[in-house]
Amino acid sequence: MSRGNSDIQQINNVVLLIPLTIASTIQMVAVAVILFLQSPGLALFARINAGGNYLLEVLPAVVVFGLGLAITVAPLTATAMSSAPAERSGLASAVNNTVARTGSLLAVALLPAVAGITGDSYLHPPVFETGFQHAAFIAAIICAAGGLLAAATIRNGPRQGAPLRATEGGGFHTAVDAPPLRSGADAATD
C-alpha cells in the first residue's frame, strides 16, 4: 500500500469514529441542553395576557415549546432505554412510560395549586392571568433544574448487553426478528 493510500485510510478511520464519539456523548448533552433550553419556551407563556395578540404572544411560545418538546422525547427515551440491559428493555420501557405519565399527572394536579390558581380564579380574569404567568415561570424553573440535574447525573458508560447465547443449530441468538448468527467456523463450511 502506498503512502497516499495509508493516509486516506487513516483519514477514513478518523471520519468513521466521529459519529461513534458523538453518539457516545450525545445522550447526556442532548438531554441536559434540551431540557435547559426548554425553559425559555415555557417562560414565553408568561408573556400571554388577557389583551394579548395571538401572533406576538401565543404563537411564539407555542412554536418554541412545541419544537423543544418534539426534540426532547427521543433523547429522554433513548437515555432511559439504554440504561438497562437488553434483556430488561421491556421493564425499562414500562418504567419510562410510568414515570412520564406520573410526572404529567403531578404537573396537572399540583402546578395550578402552587401557582395560586384556584377554582374561583377562572371567574376573575386578572387573577387567572397572574396565576397562569406564575405557573409558566414555575414550569420553566423546574425544566431548567431538570436540565441541570441531567447534566450532573447522566453518564454514558459502556453499555453492558447480554452475551450472545448459542442456539440449537450452533448459531447465536441476535435478540431481533432475524435468523440466528452463525459462528465463523460454520459460515466457512458453506
N, C-alpha and C positions, 0 to 999 in steps of 0.2 A: 504494500500500500504506500502510495506516495505521501509526501509531507502535506500536500494540499488536501488530500482526502482525509488524512488524520485530523487536520484542523477542522474540516467540515464535520467530521464525526463527533469531535468534542463539542462543537457548537450545537449540533443536533441533540447531544446528550443533555447539555445545559438547558436548551429550549424545552426539551421534554420534561425536565424536572421542575420547571417553573409552575405548571398547573398543579403538580403534586404538592409543592410547597405552599401555594396559595390555598389549595383545598384543605391542607392541614391546619391552617390558621384562620380560615375564613369564618368558621362557625363562631368562635369566641368573639372575633372582631365584629362580625355581622350582627350578632345578637346584641352586643353591647351598644354599638353605634346606632343600629336601627331603633332600639328602644329609647336611647338617649335623644335621637333626632325626632322621634315620635312626639315627644313632649311639646315642641313648638306647634305642631299640628293641633294638639289638644288645647294649647294656650290660645290659639287663634279663635277658638269658640268663645272665649271670654269677651271678644270684641262685639259679639252679637248683642244688640239691644232692641227694645220694643219698636223704635222708629228706624231701624236699620235698613240698609239696602242689601238685597239678596246678592247682587253681583259683587259688591265690595266687602261684605262681611261674612255671609254664609258660604258662598261658593268657594272662596279661597280656603276656608277652614275645612270644608268637606273634601276638597281635592287633596290638600296636603295630608290630612288624616287618612283618607282612603288609600292614597299611594303608599303611605307609610305602613298601613295595616296590611296591604297586599304583599309587601315585601318582607313583612315580619313573620308571617305564618310559616313559610317554608324553612327558614333557618332555625326557628324555635323548635319545630317538629323534628328537623334533622338532628339537632343537638340532643333532644330527648331520646330519639330512637337510637342514636349512635352511642349513647351512654350505657346501653345494655348489650349483653352478648346476643348473637344471632338467634340462639335457641330461646331467648326470652323476649323476642321482638313483639310478640302478641301482648305480653304483660306490659312492656314499655308503652305500646300504643294505647292500651287501656288506661294506664296511669296518666299519660299525656292528655287524653281526652277528658278524663275525670277532673284533673287539675284545671284545665281550660274552662270547663263548664262550671265548676265550683267558683273559680275566680270571677266569671261573668255574673253568676248569681249574687255573689257577695257585693260586687260593684253596683249592681242594680238595686240591691236591698239597702246597702249602707251609705253609698255616696250621697244620695239626696238628704238623708238624715244628718250626715256630717256637715254638709254644705248649708244646712238650715232650711231646706225645702220641706215644708210640712203639707199636709192635706189642704190646709187653708191657704197656702201660698199661691195655689193655682187661681184663686179668686181675686188676687191682688197682683196685677202685672209688675209693678215696681219691686215688690218683694220677691216674686218668682224670678225676675231678671237678675237681681242681686244674687239669689241662691244659685241660679244657673251659672253665672260667672264664677262664683266661688267653687262650684263643682268642677268647672273646666280647669281652673288653676290647681285644684287638689289632684285631679286626674293627671295633669301634666307633671306635677311634682312626683307622684307615685311612679309614673312611667320613667322619668329621669332617674329616680332612685333605683328602679329595676335595671336600667342600663348600667348604672354604676355597680350594682350588685353582680350583674352578669360579667362585667369586666374583671371584677375582683375574684370571682369564684369559678368560672367556666375555664377549664383547661383541656387542651386537646392532646392527650397522650396517645400512645399507640393502642389501637383497638384490639382487644383480645377476643377473637372469634372462636367458635367451636372448631376443634381439629377435624380434618376430613375423616370420615368413617368408611371403612371398606364395606362394599355391598356384597351380596351373594355371588354375583358374576365376576368378582375380582376388581370391579371399578370402585370409584369413590362417590359418595353422595354429595351433590352440589347444593342442596337446600333450595333449589329453584326447580321450576317445572321444565326440566330438560333431561336428556339421557345422562346416566352416570358417567363421570370421567373415567378414563382407563389409565392404568399406570404406564410408564414408558416401555416396560418390557412387553406388555400386552399390545400396545399400539405398534411396536416394531414387528410383531409377527403378522400383521395384516398386510 
